[in-house]
Amino acid sequence: MDESPLEQQQQQSQSHGQEKEIVVTEGSAFVHGEPPPPSQDVSVPPKVDSQVEVLDEKVSKQIIKEGHGSKPSKYSTCFLHYRAWTKHTQHKFEDTWQEQQPIELVLGKEKKEMIGLAIGVGSMKSGERALLHIGWELGYGKDGNFSFPNVPPMADLLYEVEVIGFDETKEGKARSDMTVEERIGAADRRKMDGNNLFKEDKLEEAMQQYEMAIAYMGDDFMFQLYGKYQDMALAVKNPCHLNMAACLIKLKRYDEAIGHCNIVLTEEEKNPKALFRRGKAKAELGQMDSAREDFRKAQKYSPDDNAIRRELRGIAEQEKAVYQKQKEMYKGIFGGGRDESGGGKAKSRCNWLIMLWQWLVSLFSRILGRNRVKAD
């Protein structure tokens, strides 16, 4: 895990703590949450068979995935993703996963149209995913909403919600009211908690902590930082993205891992850990040429790293094995012995055609693979 920036951050925080504090406006963060199963059609509400729990006269819940730990209390700041549909027409009007922006919801201070959602979220644990059934009275009401999101009048709602995590009221402030140092410090604590969970191999729980930390470092927040404040924030934010990538690789979610590495590389194009982990994910996806390029760049910036050497050696050995297999195939095509019998000639001709076809398919696959790498 990337813990060294933490020690630097603690020293920097002490030195900067005596300086004038500044307050910045609120922004959203790039946070994924756990994606739905590949078979799920996200354009319509999920089919859930679990027991219906009545939370309020107008709110009920069905659990899709169990969470862990305690539930948030009043005034807790909750971070969540959701998809929302009108119940009767099943028109999807909002999807924070698609927008890659989680919602920050302070229980007890929610907007009027979010009251039903807040009741549901208040019953959920970190990591829990559920389907909420909400009556129109606790949603967008009698008149609906004709701007964004577009919700018709008196529409009962369905929310597929996942609670990423929450900050209890002891944090003292909403993100928008925090100073730069307070916000970075809160993110750093989440990162440390994530590192401890990672060491215990609790990957899903670790990712929730990293996502919570990243949620403090939203784009609007980062755009307002410069100089030492930007360096302090990146010293927390980028290791969280890299640790997310490490978790996702272990969970075989390689495309998402590449996405987190790309975020780091836009800020630090010479970051060897980002290049290494992106290369590892690409190798698992079969993108060998691109993976080798990332490993070579990583080795340039971290020449003594044995893990990088092992990955490059593994790619070389794999390519050597493919070459030997092709060499044997060509030998069978062009160097095979002669069979004087008619049946032997027919069999030899058939084998030759099969091997030629396999060679053409292999060649086509390699060309296609290179085109995909260029597209990346």
Beta strands, then each sheet from edge to edge (+ up, - down):
strand 1: 53-56
strand 2: 59-65
strand 3: 77-86
strand 4: 92-95
strand 5: 103-106
strand 6: 129-134
strand 7: 157-167
sheet 1: 1+ 2- 6+ 7- 3+ 4-
sheet 2: 1+ 2- 6+ 7- 3+ 5-
end
